[in-house]
Amino acid sequence: MTKLRSLTSAAFIGLSLLAPLAGLGMGPAPASATPTSTLVQAETPRLTPWGGGYYWPLARGTTVTMNCWTTGPNVDGGAKWFQITSDQYPYQSGGYVPANSVGRQTIVGHC
């Protein structure tokens, strides 16, 4: 029985060491590299969550890249805001939008 435990432990350790190598060069791209989030309602991104200027409006359904999050005024039921960018024609736009306006959210760090 001791020999079986020893072999099982050795196999588990070996697989644990090899597991990270199995995914080299494969798997999804980082969240920041693949803009999969979309706006669930039209928004005009702001320079800051508190205002201070506005950028080009973005239509509902526009694909955006979430760069980071911060807190701001309570809008649409929440005080979380995302700093986003969009390459949608005709204007490259970005800025801060309320988090509840972004669908298919990805994990991003704090701004």
N, C-alpha and C positions, 0 to 999 in steps of 0.2 A: 504494500500500500504506500509506503514511504517513497519507493522508486516511482510509482505512478504520479504522486504529488509533485515530485521533483521534476519529472518530465513535463507535467502540465504547467508548472510554474515557469520552466524554461521556455516552453512554447509561447506562453502568454507574454513573457518579457521580450522574446524575439519579435513577436508580432507588434508589440507596442513600440518597439524601436523602429520597425520598418514602416509602420502606418503613415508617418508624415511623408515618407519618400514616395508613397503610392500616388500622391496627388500633385507631384511636381509638374509645373507647366500646364496643369489642368485646373478646371474649376472656374467659378464665376469671376469676372473682373471685379475690382473694388467698386463699392457703391459710387464713389466720386467719378469713376470712369464711365459709368453706364447710366445715362439719364433715363430712368424708368418711371420716375414720379410724374404725375400730371396734376394740373390745377382742376379742382372739382367745381370751381366757380371763377368767373372772370376777376382778375385782380390787376391793380396798378402798383407794382413794387415801389416801396418807399426807400429813401436814402437810409433811414433808420426806422426802427419800429415806432418811434415817437413822432415821425414826420420828417420835416426838414428837406423836402423835395420829393419829387416823384419821377419815375421813369416811364417808358412806353407801356401802355396797357397790354396785358396778355389775356387772350381769350380762354374760356373754359375748355379743358381738354389739351391745353398746351403742354408739351413735354418739358420738364424742368429738371435741373440738377440741383439737389440739396447740398449746400456747402457746409453749413453749420447752423446751430440754433441758439437762441437767446430768449430772454423774457422781455416783455413790453406791456403795453396797455391791453386790457381785457377786450378782445374783439372776437365775435362769433363764438363766445362761450369759453374762451381760453386765453391765457396770457403768454403762450409759447409762440415764438415767431421763427421762421426759417429764412436764412439768407440763401436765395436761389439765383440761378442763372438760366437763361434760355437762348438757344441759337435759332429760334423760329424766325423765318422770313416775315416781314421785311426788316426787322430790327433785332439786333442782339440786345437783350434786356436782362436786367437782374436787379436785385435789391431784396428788401425784407417783405414777406407776406405772412399773414396769420397762419399758424400751423394747421388749423382746421380747413384751410383752403387747398391743402396739398393732399392728394390721394396717392396710394401706393408708396407710403413713406419709407425711406431707408434710414439706416442708423448713421448719424453724423455726430461729430463732436460739438462741444460748446464753442461759440465764437470767442 
